[in-house]
Amino acid sequence: MSRIKYSESAHNDLARLHQFIAQYDEKIAERALATIIEGIDYIAAHPLSGSPLAERQNLRRSVIDFGATGYLVFHKRYERQDVNFIARIIHQKEWYDETNIGLAEDAGGGNTK
């Protein structure tokens, strides 16, 4: 099983996504967070899961289903260290720029799961 490291942005994403849903329903917010964590556990068990981004082949996008939509987890594999680096976590309906996502996160460390 691969180790997981989170960027600061990914940690902030988890808090932001939870807070957004919790303002409507705390139980659903907890379920959403648990579903995201399960999806990241899947990435740890299957480190090459997800599809590479067209503009950045070293960055992968995994879909985590939740209700009618779900979440996107952007992650990068570091084979030598056996680490998957979680760069960002967003809702599927959020806009993102594929060419820039995760670039700032590449510069700094991150936290081990």
Order of alpha helices (4+ residues) and beta strands (2+ residues): beta-alpha-alpha-beta-beta-beta-beta-alpha-beta
